[in-house]
Amino acid sequence: SETASKVAFAVTANDTVLYDTALNFKFDQHENSSRTEEWGVWYVYSSNPQFSLTNLDPPSASTMGGALIVVHGEGFDRTSHCQFGDASVKAEYKDAETLYCIAPPHVPAEVEFKVTIFDPTEGYSSAILNVPFVYAPPNLETITPTFGLVTGGQVVQISGSFLDGALTCRFGRNRVPVISSSP
């Protein structure tokens, strides 16, 4: 006789999940035995035909890096890595359809974007987005106010595009942290 069930399975190292999936377990009792200790167990792995990329939000970032990129697709797991051109970063896994990746710094360019996952049987698999990821230089549009007291203490508002990743502003030799930032 034979029974089957689906069981959660994960590979971990130092509390970091390297791989997670569900495995199909097939239990088959040997013909000449009624003892459960002699049952065999087979692990049935299959590749993920649904692994694909749909889109990125946003589809571009500053050359400074640091932008949160939301990756949409199918078949993601906890082994997922995002690759921006030649730079690979570990993805934060939300669910099988959503990942979060922080764009690394890069020179201005259009680069290939892909996600790579690891399956212990199949090895590495990658899905490539059909449009390039765009790195653009920061573009400063306005600074308000354009003057201030030499003693400091005044809030300065800066607006523009591709400013994500900016952590400090410099006034002469003085660096001050950015206190608020929005896309």
N, C-alpha and C positions, 0 to 999 in steps of 0.2 A: 504494500500500500504506500501511498505517496501523499504528502501534504505540501502546500506552498504558502508562504506569507511574505509580505513586504516589510522590511525592517530598516529603520534609520541607521546610517553608517557614516562615520567620520574618521578622518586621519588627522591627528593633532601632533604638534611639537611645541613643548613649553607653553601649553595653554592656547596656542594659536591654531585655528582650524585651517588645515592645508587643503582639505578636500571634504566635501559632504554630499551625500546623495541618499537615495533609498536603494537597498539591495533586495533582489528577489531570492529568497531562500527556498530551496527545494530539499525536503527531508525524505529520504527513501530508505525504508527498512530492508535489511538484507533478507533474502528468501529463507535462509536456514537459521535465522535467529529471531527471537522475540525480545531480545535485550536492546533497550534504547541506546546503550553505550556504543553499539556497533552500527548505528545509523550513519550514513554519509551526509555531508553537507557540501553543496556546490554553490559558488558565488556566480551569479549571472550578471555580467556587466554588458552594457550596450553604449554605443556612442550616442551623442546628443544631437539628433538631426534637427532639433528646433533651435540650436544655438545660432543666433543672428543679432545684428545691430539694426535699429530702426532710425534713431536720431540722437543728437546731443543738444543739451540746453545749458548754456549757450553754445553755438557752434564755433565760437572764436574766443580768444583771450589775449591779454596783454603779453608782451614779450617778457615782462617781469615775472610771469607765472603767478601762482597763488590763487587763481580763480577756481571756484567750485564748479565742476562740470557734471551735470546729471546725464547719465548714459541710459538710454531706453533700448530694450531689445527683448530677447528670449533666451532661456537656457543658461543664465548666469549662475554661478555658485561662489562659494567662499574662497576659491582659488583664483578668482578673476583678477587680472592685471590690465591696466589701460596703457596703451603705448601711443605716445605722441611723437611721430617720426621715429627717432632712435632712442628716445627716453621712455623708460617703463616705470610706472608707479603702481603700487598696490591699490586696488580698488576697495572701497568700503561697500560691502554687500548689504543692500536693503532687502531685496527679494529676487526671485528668478527673472524679473523683468526690469529691475532698476539697480544701478550702481552709482556711487559717488566717487569722483576722482578729482584730485587737485592737479591742475595743469602745471607742469614744471616750466622754468624759464626757457626761452628759446629765441633765436634771432627772428626778425620778421620773415615769415614764409607761410606757404600752404604746405601742410605735412599730412602724411597718411595717418589715420587714426584706426587703431584696432584694439580688440579685447582678446586676451588669451586666457584660456582655462586649462586646468590640468586634470586628466583622468588617469588613474594608475594603470589601466590596461591599454588605453588608446594613446596615452602620452599627451603632448600639448596640442591644443586646437585653437585656431584663431579665426575671428570673424572681422572683416575689414569693412569700414563704413564706405559707402559709395561716393561720398563727397569729402574733400579734404577739410581738415581742421585748420583754421586760420589764426596765425599769430600776428598781431598788429602792434605797432609801437604806441606808447601812451600819447594821447592827444589832449593837451590842456586847452580848455576853451575860455574859462573865466576864473578870476580870483577876486573875491570880494571880502573886505575892502582892499583897495590897492595901496593903502598907506596905513600906518599905525604908530603907536607910541614906542619909543626906543626902550622903555622899561618892560614892554611885552605884556602878556596877559590877555590879549584880544583874540577872539575866535576868528579864524580866517576860513572862508568857505571856498573850496576849489571844485570846479566842475569840468567835466570833459568825458572822453571815452577811453576805454582800456586803461583805467587807473587802478583796477583791481591788483592787489599785490603790493600797493604802496603802503609802507608801514610807518614812514617818517616824512616830515617836511623839514627843510633846512632854511633857516634864516641866517645868512652870513655863515658863521661857524657853528651856530647853535642848531641842534637837531631836536625836534619835538615829535612825539608820537601822534599818529593819526588817531583821533578819538571816535570817529564815526565814518563808516564807509557804506555805500550802497551802489549796486550796479547801475 
